[in-house]
Amino acid sequence: MTKILDIINFTETFAPLDTQCEWDNSGLLVGNSNTEITKVLVCLDITHAVVKEAKNLGCELILSHHPVIFSPLSHIDTQDICYHLIREN
């Protein structure tokens, strides 16, 4: 079974983390790298609609170009994307 870590390792073959800009926030931001997955949704930005689509399609991983967490979080509101990602596992 494929794990999130397998996807991370694959993407780092063509987009290594050490080539990111110093201000960027790349890598696994929400979740556990040992989670087994069967479906991945790829997107530019993670929005509420993307989270809903991923859930409806049975995707266990959302791979986005832009990070869902870019600045340090001081709190998480129930309307925040991070809250929905955590809630939907």
VOTIVO-222623 format. One record per residue: residue number from 1; residue in one letter; x negated, y negated, z negated of N, C-alpha, C in turn. Coordinates in Angstrom, 2 decimals, padded with zeros to 5 digits, m for minus. Each point is the difference from the previous one (the first is absolute). Example, Ala and Ser with C-alpha at 12.3 -4.5 7.8 and 13.67 -1.06 7.14 Angstrom:
2
<rec k="1" r="a" n_px="m013.19" n_py="005.69" n_pz="m007.80" ca_px="000.89" ca_py="m001.19" ca_pz="000.00" c_px="m000.90" c_py="m001.20" c_pz="000.00"/>
<rec k="2" r="s" n_px="000.35" n_py="m001.05" n_pz="000.72" ca_px="m000.82" ca_py="m001.19" ca_pz="m000.06" c_px="000.77" c_py="m001.09" c_pz="m000.73"/>
END
This chain:
89
<rec k="1" r="m" n_px="m000.85" n_py="001.19" n_pz="000.00" ca_px="000.85" ca_py="m001.19" ca_pz="000.00" c_px="m000.89" c_py="m001.24" c_pz="000.00"/>
<rec k="2" r="t" n_px="000.41" n_py="m001.01" n_pz="000.74" ca_px="m000.73" ca_py="m001.25" ca_pz="000.09" c_px="000.27" c_py="m000.86" c_pz="m001.23"/>
<rec k="3" r="k" n_px="m001.04" n_py="m000.63" n_pz="m000.51" ca_px="000.13" ca_py="m000.91" ca_pz="m001.13" c_px="m000.31" c_py="m001.42" c_pz="000.46"/>
<rec k="4" r="i" n_px="000.44" n_py="m000.97" n_pz="m000.79" ca_px="m000.30" ca_py="m001.39" ca_pz="000.32" c_px="m001.51" c_py="m000.18" c_pz="000.16"/>
<rec k="5" r="l" n_px="m000.79" n_py="000.66" n_pz="m000.82" ca_px="m001.46" ca_py="m000.09" ca_pz="000.10" c_px="m000.50" c_py="000.41" c_pz="001.38"/>
<rec k="6" r="d" n_px="000.63" n_py="000.97" n_pz="000.63" ca_px="m000.39" ca_py="000.42" ca_pz="001.35" c_px="000.22" c_py="m001.14" c_pz="001.00"/>
<rec k="7" r="i" n_px="001.11" n_py="m000.72" n_pz="m000.14" ca_px="000.28" ca_py="m001.13" ca_pz="000.88" c_px="m001.00" c_py="m001.12" c_pz="m000.27"/>
<rec k="8" r="i" n_px="m000.30" n_py="m000.26" n_pz="m001.25" ca_px="m001.00" ca_py="m001.02" ca_pz="m000.36" c_px="m001.34" c_py="000.35" c_pz="000.63"/>
<rec k="9" r="n" n_px="m000.44" n_py="001.23" n_pz="m000.17" ca_px="m001.29" ca_py="000.42" ca_pz="000.56" c_px="m000.02" c_py="m000.14" c_pz="001.52"/>
<rec k="10" r="f" n_px="001.11" n_py="000.35" n_pz="000.66" ca_px="000.06" ca_py="m000.12" ca_pz="001.45" c_px="m000.07" c_py="m001.46" c_pz="000.43"/>
<rec k="11" r="t" n_px="000.81" n_py="m000.87" n_pz="m000.61" ca_px="000.00" ca_py="m001.40" ca_pz="000.41" c_px="m001.34" c_py="m000.67" c_pz="m000.27"/>
<rec k="12" r="e" n_px="m000.71" n_py="000.45" n_pz="m001.01" ca_px="m001.30" ca_py="m000.59" ca_pz="m000.30" c_px="m001.07" c_py="000.44" c_pz="001.00"/>
<rec k="13" r="t" n_px="000.28" n_py="000.98" n_pz="000.86" ca_px="m000.96" ca_py="000.36" ca_pz="001.05" c_px="m000.08" c_py="m001.07" c_pz="001.07"/>
<rec k="14" r="f" n_px="001.09" n_py="m000.75" n_pz="000.20" ca_px="m000.02" ca_py="m001.09" ca_pz="001.00" c_px="000.20" c_py="m001.38" c_pz="m000.63"/>
<rec k="15" r="a" n_px="000.36" n_py="m000.06" n_pz="m001.27" ca_px="000.15" ca_py="m001.28" ca_pz="m000.71" c_px="m000.53" c_py="000.15" c_pz="m001.42"/>
<rec k="16" r="p" n_px="m001.33" n_py="000.10" n_pz="m000.15" ca_px="m000.58" ca_py="000.21" ca_pz="m001.33" c_px="000.29" c_py="m001.17" c_pz="m000.95"/>
<rec k="17" r="l" n_px="000.27" n_py="000.31" n_pz="m001.26" ca_px="000.30" ca_py="m001.03" ca_pz="m000.99" c_px="m001.14" c_py="m000.99" c_pz="m000.17"/>
<rec k="18" r="d" n_px="m001.23" n_py="000.45" n_pz="000.20" ca_px="m001.12" ca_py="m000.92" ca_pz="m000.21" c_px="m000.14" c_py="m001.05" c_pz="001.11"/>
<rec k="19" r="t" n_px="000.85" n_py="000.06" n_pz="001.03" ca_px="m000.02" ca_py="m001.02" ca_pz="001.05" c_px="001.10" c_py="m001.05" c_pz="m000.18"/>
<rec k="20" r="q" n_px="000.80" n_py="000.15" n_pz="m001.07" ca_px="001.06" ca_py="m000.98" ca_pz="m000.23" c_px="m000.58" c_py="m001.33" c_pz="m000.45"/>
<rec k="21" r="c" n_px="000.73" n_py="m001.07" n_pz="000.22" ca_px="m000.42" ca_py="m001.32" ca_pz="m000.48" c_px="000.05" c_py="m000.02" c_pz="m001.52"/>
<rec k="22" r="e" n_px="m000.79" n_py="m000.85" n_pz="m000.60" ca_px="m000.09" ca_py="m000.05" ca_pz="m001.46" c_px="001.32" c_py="m000.36" c_pz="m000.67"/>
<rec k="23" r="w" n_px="000.87" n_py="m000.73" n_pz="000.71" ca_px="001.28" ca_py="m000.41" ca_pz="m000.56" c_px="001.12" c_py="000.99" c_pz="000.28"/>
<rec k="24" r="d" n_px="m000.29" n_py="001.05" n_pz="000.78" ca_px="001.03" ca_py="000.95" ca_pz="000.39" c_px="000.29" c_py="000.99" c_pz="m001.13"/>
<rec k="25" r="n" n_px="001.12" n_py="000.68" n_pz="000.09" ca_px="000.40" ca_py="000.97" ca_pz="m001.02" c_px="000.44" c_py="001.29" c_pz="000.70"/>
<rec k="26" r="s" n_px="m000.96" n_py="000.75" n_pz="000.48" ca_px="000.28" ca_py="001.23" ca_pz="000.75" c_px="m000.04" c_py="001.22" c_pz="m000.90"/>
<rec k="27" r="g" n_px="000.57" n_py="001.07" n_pz="000.49" ca_px="m000.01" ca_py="001.26" ca_pz="m000.73" c_px="001.37" c_py="000.33" c_pz="m000.56"/>
<rec k="28" r="l" n_px="000.06" n_py="001.06" n_pz="m000.78" ca_px="001.25" ca_py="000.44" ca_pz="m000.61" c_px="000.37" c_py="m000.96" c_pz="m001.12"/>
<rec k="29" r="l" n_px="001.13" n_py="m000.69" n_pz="000.14" ca_px="000.39" ca_py="m001.01" ca_pz="m000.97" c_px="001.12" c_py="000.45" c_pz="m000.93"/>
<rec k="30" r="v" n_px="000.84" n_py="000.92" n_pz="000.45" ca_px="001.09" ca_py="000.52" ca_pz="m000.83" c_px="000.07" c_py="001.50" c_pz="000.24"/>
<rec k="31" r="g" n_px="m000.10" n_py="000.78" n_pz="m001.05" ca_px="000.14" ca_py="001.45" ca_pz="000.15" c_px="m001.22" c_py="000.77" c_pz="m000.45"/>
<rec k="32" r="n" n_px="000.02" n_py="001.29" n_pz="000.31" ca_px="m001.04" ca_py="000.93" ca_pz="m000.43" c_px="m000.58" c_py="000.68" c_pz="001.23"/>
<rec k="33" r="s" n_px="m001.31" n_py="m000.03" n_pz="000.15" ca_px="m000.65" ca_py="000.55" ca_pz="001.19" c_px="000.15" c_py="001.52" c_pz="000.12"/>
<rec k="34" r="n" n_px="000.39" n_py="000.67" n_pz="m001.07" ca_px="000.18" ca_py="001.45" ca_pz="000.06" c_px="001.42" c_py="000.42" c_pz="000.36"/>
<rec k="35" r="t" n_px="000.88" n_py="m000.96" n_pz="000.28" ca_px="001.37" ca_py="000.30" ca_pz="000.38" c_px="000.03" c_py="000.68" c_pz="001.37"/>
<rec k="36" r="e" n_px="000.75" n_py="001.09" n_pz="000.09" ca_px="000.15" ca_py="000.70" ca_pz="001.28" c_px="001.03" c_py="m000.73" c_pz="000.85"/>
<rec k="37" r="i" n_px="m000.29" n_py="m000.10" n_pz="001.30" ca_px="000.88" ca_py="m000.72" ca_pz="000.91" c_px="000.24" c_py="000.80" c_pz="001.27"/>
<rec k="38" r="t" n_px="001.14" n_py="m000.27" n_pz="000.61" ca_px="000.33" ca_py="000.63" ca_pz="001.29" c_px="000.30" c_py="m001.04" c_pz="001.06"/>
<rec k="39" r="k" n_px="000.39" n_py="m001.22" n_pz="m000.43" ca_px="000.35" ca_py="m001.06" ca_pz="000.95" c_px="m000.60" c_py="m001.33" c_pz="m000.46"/>
<rec k="40" r="v" n_px="m000.47" n_py="m000.78" n_pz="000.99" ca_px="m000.58" ca_py="m001.32" ca_pz="m000.25" c_px="000.72" c_py="m001.02" c_pz="000.87"/>
<rec k="41" r="l" n_px="000.35" n_py="m001.13" n_pz="m000.59" ca_px="000.55" ca_py="m001.12" ca_pz="000.76" c_px="m001.11" c_py="m001.04" c_pz="000.13"/>
<rec k="42" r="v" n_px="m000.27" n_py="m000.45" n_pz="001.22" ca_px="m001.03" ca_py="m001.00" ca_pz="000.26" c_px="000.69" c_py="m001.33" c_pz="000.32"/>
<rec k="43" r="c" n_px="m000.50" n_py="m001.10" n_pz="m000.60" ca_px="000.62" ca_py="m001.30" ca_pz="000.21" c_px="m001.03" c_py="m001.12" c_pz="m000.12"/>
<rec k="44" r="l" n_px="000.42" n_py="m001.19" n_pz="000.36" ca_px="m000.85" ca_py="m001.17" ca_pz="m000.15" c_px="000.09" c_py="m000.52" c_pz="m001.44"/>
<rec k="45" r="d" n_px="001.21" n_py="m000.20" n_pz="m000.49" ca_px="000.25" ca_py="m000.48" ca_pz="m001.36" c_px="001.00" c_py="000.90" c_pz="m000.69"/>
<rec k="46" r="i" n_px="m000.16" n_py="000.20" n_pz="m001.30" ca_px="000.97" ca_py="000.77" ca_pz="m000.77" c_px="001.07" c_py="m000.97" c_pz="m000.50"/>
<rec k="47" r="t" n_px="001.22" n_py="000.21" n_pz="000.48" ca_px="001.15" ca_py="m000.81" ca_pz="m000.40" c_px="001.03" c_py="000.93" c_pz="m000.65"/>
<rec k="48" r="h" n_px="001.05" n_py="m000.60" n_pz="m000.52" ca_px="001.08" ca_py="000.82" ca_pz="m000.58" c_px="000.58" c_py="000.93" c_pz="001.07"/>
<rec k="49" r="a" n_px="000.13" n_py="m000.50" n_pz="001.23" ca_px="000.54" ca_py="000.82" ca_pz="001.09" c_px="m000.93" c_py="001.16" c_pz="000.33"/>
<rec k="50" r="v" n_px="m001.29" n_py="m000.23" n_pz="m000.07" ca_px="m000.97" ca_py="001.08" ca_pz="000.27" c_px="000.08" c_py="001.07" c_pz="m001.08"/>
<rec k="51" r="v" n_px="000.11" n_py="m000.40" n_pz="m001.25" ca_px="000.13" ca_py="000.97" ca_pz="m001.10" c_px="001.27" c_py="000.83" c_pz="000.19"/>
<rec k="52" r="k" n_px="001.09" n_py="m000.66" n_pz="000.37" ca_px="001.27" ca_py="000.71" ca_pz="000.23" c_px="m000.13" c_py="000.96" c_pz="001.18"/>
<rec k="53" r="e" n_px="m000.64" n_py="m000.45" n_pz="001.08" ca_px="m000.19" ca_py="000.86" ca_pz="001.17" c_px="m000.86" c_py="001.21" c_pz="m000.34"/>
<rec k="54" r="a" n_px="m001.07" n_py="m000.22" n_pz="m000.75" ca_px="m000.88" ca_py="001.11" ca_pz="m000.40" c_px="000.78" c_py="001.03" c_pz="m000.82"/>
<rec k="55" r="k" n_px="000.83" n_py="m000.48" n_pz="m000.91" ca_px="000.81" ca_py="000.91" ca_pz="m000.82" c_px="000.98" c_py="000.77" c_pz="000.87"/>
<rec k="56" r="n" n_px="000.68" n_py="m000.70" n_pz="000.92" ca_px="000.98" ca_py="000.65" ca_pz="000.87" c_px="m000.64" c_py="001.04" c_pz="000.92"/>
<rec k="57" r="l" n_px="m001.26" n_py="m000.24" n_pz="000.41" ca_px="m000.70" ca_py="000.94" ca_pz="000.88" c_px="m000.71" c_py="001.13" c_pz="m000.77"/>
<rec k="58" r="g" n_px="m000.03" n_py="m000.11" n_pz="m001.33" ca_px="m000.68" ca_py="001.01" ca_pz="m000.81" c_px="m001.50" c_py="m000.15" c_pz="m000.02"/>
<rec k="59" r="c" n_px="m000.49" n_py="m001.22" n_pz="000.22" ca_px="m001.44" ca_py="m000.26" ca_pz="m000.01" c_px="m000.49" c_py="m000.15" c_pz="m001.44"/>
<rec k="60" r="e" n_px="m001.11" n_py="000.63" n_pz="m000.30" ca_px="m000.58" ca_py="m000.09" ca_pz="m001.34" c_px="m001.13" c_py="m001.03" c_pz="m000.06"/>
<rec k="61" r="l" n_px="m000.36" n_py="m000.57" n_pz="001.15" ca_px="m001.09" ca_py="m000.98" ca_pz="000.05" c_px="000.35" c_py="m001.09" c_pz="001.00"/>
<rec k="62" r="i" n_px="m000.26" n_py="m001.25" n_pz="m000.39" ca_px="000.10" ca_py="m001.13" ca_pz="000.92" c_px="m001.42" c_py="m000.53" c_pz="000.19"/>
<rec k="63" r="l" n_px="m000.44" n_py="m000.02" n_pz="001.24" ca_px="m001.33" ca_py="m000.49" ca_pz="000.35" c_px="000.20" c_py="m001.34" c_pz="000.71"/>
<rec k="64" r="s" n_px="m000.45" n_py="m001.08" n_pz="m000.64" ca_px="000.23" ca_py="m001.33" ca_pz="000.56" c_px="m001.31" c_py="m000.71" c_pz="000.31"/>
<rec k="65" r="h" n_px="000.07" n_py="m000.92" n_pz="000.96" ca_px="m001.17" ca_py="m000.81" ca_pz="000.34" c_px="m000.26" c_py="m001.04" c_pz="m001.09"/>
<rec k="66" r="h" n_px="001.06" n_py="m000.67" n_pz="m000.45" ca_px="m000.15" ca_py="m001.01" ca_pz="m001.05" c_px="000.24" c_py="000.63" c_pz="m001.36"/>
<rec k="67" r="p" n_px="m000.81" n_py="m000.35" n_pz="m000.99" ca_px="000.17" ca_py="000.59" ca_pz="m001.33" c_px="001.27" c_py="m000.49" c_pz="m000.68"/>
<rec k="68" r="v" n_px="000.64" n_py="000.91" n_pz="m000.71" ca_px="001.22" ca_py="m000.35" ca_pz="m000.74" c_px="m000.36" c_py="m000.79" c_pz="m001.26"/>
<rec k="69" r="i" n_px="m001.19" n_py="000.17" n_pz="m000.52" ca_px="m000.50" ca_py="m000.78" ca_pz="m001.13" c_px="m001.22" c_py="m000.75" c_pz="000.50"/>
<rec k="70" r="f" n_px="000.11" n_py="m001.32" n_pz="000.04" ca_px="m001.13" ca_py="m000.78" ca_pz="000.49" c_px="m000.61" c_py="m000.84" c_pz="m001.10"/>
<rec k="71" r="s" n_px="000.83" n_py="m000.54" n_pz="m000.87" ca_px="m000.47" ca_py="m000.80" ca_pz="m001.13" c_px="000.22" c_py="000.79" c_pz="m001.29"/>
<rec k="72" r="p" n_px="m000.73" n_py="m000.33" n_pz="m001.05" ca_px="000.26" ca_py="000.68" ca_pz="m001.27" c_px="001.45" c_py="m000.20" c_pz="m000.44"/>
<rec k="73" r="l" n_px="000.62" n_py="001.06" n_pz="m000.47" ca_px="001.38" ca_py="m000.08" ca_pz="m000.46" c_px="000.03" c_py="m000.37" c_pz="m001.48"/>
<rec k="74" r="s" n_px="000.86" n_py="m000.94" n_pz="m000.34" ca_px="000.17" ca_py="m000.35" ca_pz="m001.41" c_px="001.26" c_py="000.66" c_pz="m000.57"/>
<rec k="75" r="h" n_px="000.92" n_py="000.37" n_pz="000.90" ca_px="001.21" ca_py="000.73" ca_pz="m000.39" c_px="000.60" c_py="000.62" c_pz="001.26"/>
<rec k="76" r="i" n_px="000.91" n_py="000.95" n_pz="m000.19" ca_px="000.71" ca_py="000.62" ca_pz="001.12" c_px="001.49" c_py="m000.13" c_pz="m000.27"/>
<rec k="77" r="d" n_px="000.66" n_py="m000.72" n_pz="000.87" ca_px="001.44" ca_py="m000.22" ca_pz="m000.08" c_px="000.72" c_py="001.14" c_pz="000.72"/>
<rec k="78" r="t" n_px="001.24" n_py="000.24" n_pz="m000.33" ca_px="000.76" ca_py="001.08" ca_pz="000.65" c_px="000.23" c_py="m000.25" c_pz="001.48"/>
<rec k="79" r="q" n_px="m000.23" n_py="m001.22" n_pz="000.48" ca_px="000.15" ca_py="m000.31" ca_pz="001.42" c_px="m001.31" c_py="000.10" c_pz="000.76"/>
<rec k="80" r="d" n_px="m001.12" n_py="000.24" n_pz="m000.69" ca_px="m001.31" ca_py="000.09" ca_pz="000.65" c_px="m000.15" c_py="001.32" c_pz="000.76"/>
<rec k="81" r="i" n_px="m000.72" n_py="m000.07" n_pz="001.10" ca_px="m000.27" ca_py="001.20" ca_pz="000.80" c_px="m000.71" c_py="001.06" c_pz="m000.85"/>
<rec k="82" r="c" n_px="m000.96" n_py="m000.39" n_pz="m000.80" ca_px="m000.73" ca_py="000.97" ca_pz="m000.84" c_px="000.94" c_py="000.76" c_pz="m000.92"/>
<rec k="83" r="y" n_px="000.98" n_py="m000.70" n_pz="m000.56" ca_px="000.99" ca_py="000.66" ca_pz="m000.87" c_px="000.72" c_py="001.09" c_pz="000.78"/>
<rec k="84" r="h" n_px="000.42" n_py="m000.31" n_pz="001.22" ca_px="000.74" ca_py="000.97" ca_pz="000.81" c_px="m000.89" c_py="001.17" c_pz="000.41"/>
<rec k="85" r="l" n_px="m001.26" n_py="m000.27" n_pz="000.31" ca_px="m000.92" ca_py="001.08" ca_pz="000.35" c_px="m000.18" c_py="000.96" c_pz="m001.18"/>
<rec k="86" r="i" n_px="m000.20" n_py="m000.56" n_pz="m001.17" ca_px="m000.18" ca_py="000.84" ca_pz="m001.20" c_px="001.28" c_py="000.76" c_pz="m000.30"/>
<rec k="87" r="r" n_px="001.13" n_py="m000.67" n_pz="000.09" ca_px="001.28" ca_py="000.63" ca_pz="m000.29" c_px="000.30" c_py="001.15" c_pz="000.96"/>
<rec k="88" r="e" n_px="m000.36" n_py="m000.17" n_pz="001.26" ca_px="000.27" ca_py="001.04" ca_pz="001.00" c_px="m001.12" c_py="001.05" c_pz="000.04"/>
<rec k="89" r="n" n_px="m001.01" n_py="m000.18" n_pz="m000.81" ca_px="m001.14" ca_py="000.92" ca_pz="m000.06" c_px="m000.69" c_py="000.11" c_pz="001.35"/>
END
